Amino acid sequence: MNIRMRITMRIMTNIRSVRERLGLSQVDLAAKLGLHQSTVSRLEKGALPLDERTALALEALERRAAAGAAERAEA
């Protein structure tokens, strides 16, 4: 497997795992990112490259969720 294929597979797995960790459906994640559900599906399948804006938005969602979990744990 070449490096491009490995990177693509890692990105696909990461998008899906982040979505599942957040407890979101593809429709829910798409709405939060300002995308269509089919775009999220294509990103997860590796049929569409992940652009910088979407990557940053996904990272921000993950950070917000982590911060919320930490606050709930402290309460």
PABAMAR-183724 format. One record per atom (N, C-alpha, C): x, z, y; residue in one letter. Coordinates in steps of 0.001 Angstrom, whole numbers, plus 500000, padded with zeros to 6 digits. Atoms other than C-alpha are relative to their C-alpha. Example, Ala and Ser with C-alpha at 12.3 -4.5 7.8 and 13.67 -1.06 7.14 Angstrom:
500890500000498810A
512300507800495500A
500900500000501200A
499180499940498810S
513670507140498940S
499230500730501090S
END
This chain:
500849500000498833M
500000500000500000M
500904500000501242M
499153500078498812N
501484498997503344N
499612501057501033N
500196498936499010I
501729501271506374I
498701499820500780I
501241500243499249R
498842499617508257R
498785500452499191R
501105499613500872M
496543500179505294M
499915501526499891M
499985498537500076R
497620503825505003R
499466500629501278R
500480499480498717I
497002504440508716I
498496499799500118I
501435500293499947T
493580502772508517T
499237500968499112T
500689499087500915M
492612504895505517M
500001501428500538M
499928498654499432R
493776508090507251R
499000500150501140R
500955499958498890I
491710507269510357I
498577500051499463I
501345500010500584M
488620506473508252M
499653501381499447M
500237498696500607T
488946509723506331T
499853501066501071T
500044499016498936N
489564511689509516N
498670499957500744N
501273500108499286I
486471510360511305I
498881500609499171I
501047499460500870R
484241511142508360R
500144501511499844R
499825498559500210S
485771514587507788S
499665500790501264S
500364499334498751V
485429515528511468V
498485500044500128V
501462500074499903R
481800514379511438R
499355501005499044R
500564499081500988E
481079516356508275E
500283501461500364E
499672498639499564R
482886519462509596R
499076500450501125R
500898499684498892L
480697519290512701L
498544500070499548L
501361499958500532G
477630519010510464G
499100498937500615G
500750501063499341L
476572515744512084L
499781498811499077L
500239501277500672S
474987512631510669S
500700498921500819S
499431501111499233Q
476327509252511713Q
499194499758501271Q
500873500199498834V
473334508944514067V
500319501044501069V
499706498918499051D
474087512342515665D
501363499800500670D
498669500216499444L
477793511600516088L
499984498817500955L
500083501180499142A
477022508179517519A
499388500360501354A
500655499606498755A
474695509722520108A
500948500812500884A
499074499173499236K
477335512265521159K
501157499185500573K
498890500841499542L
479958509520521498L
499543498818500840L
500513501142499243G
477677507029523224G
500159498688499248G
499844501170500855L
477894504625520297L
498720499785499195L
501091500269500923H
475475503063517841H
500425500502498616H
499705499502501347Q
475221504448514301Q
500816498990499205Q
499269501013500775S
476464501155512887S
501476499959500394S
498605499953499559T
479629501506514973T
500732501139499306T
499390498867500707V
480323504938513477V
500233499623498534V
499855500433501387S
479729503489510022S
501182499048499848S
498890500974500073R
482129500621510696R
501345500678500230R
498760499251499779L
484749503037512047L
500404500746498732L
499715499241501216E
484456505182508923E
500451499100498856E
499615500948501058K
484811502118506699K
501309499290500316K
498772500678499605G
487844500889508641G
499790498562500411G
500316501376499620A
486055497677509617A
500144499791501503A
499878500055498547L
486501498502513302L
501110500952500402L
498931499087499590P
489598499916514968P
499471501079500941P
500379498886499153L
489287503275516693L
500680499827501356L
499402500158498674D
489760502802520438D
500345501366500574D
499495498755499427E
491416505408522629E
498870500873500549E
501103499234499418R
488197506453524434R
499233500744498916R
500747499377501092T
486387507123521172T
500826501081499322T
499121499005500614A
489381508953519707A
500049501266500852A
499956498849499105L
489577511214522766L
498672500758499990L
501319499365500033A
485818511885522713A
499810500765498693A
500106499341501296L
485963512736519007L
500847501273499975L
499113498836499920E
488877515086519623E
499368501096500865E
500650499018499122A
486977516779522479A
498833500683499294A
501101499413500766L
483922517293520254L
500525501026499006L
499416499102500992E
486106518865517610E
500521501277500662E
499499498819499278R
487777521193520159R
498855500888500455R
501160499231499549R
484391522230521590R
499382500783498849R
500573499338501175A
483095523025518117A
500874501165499562A
499067498934500383A
486209525072517326A
499907501169500970A
500124498947499001A
485885527000520587A
498698500768499826A
501291499352500237G
482218527707519890G
500034500894498773G
499889499204501228A
483033528941516395A
500814501265500269A
499173498843499686A
485724531240517780A
499207501020500818A
500833499095499191E
483292532676520346E
498981500727499127E
500987499376500888R
480680533315517657R
500663501044499106R
499288499056500867A
483281535043515485A
500345501280500750A
499661498828499196E
484230537370518337E
498781500846500329E
501232499284499600A
480609538318519092A
499507500941498937A
END
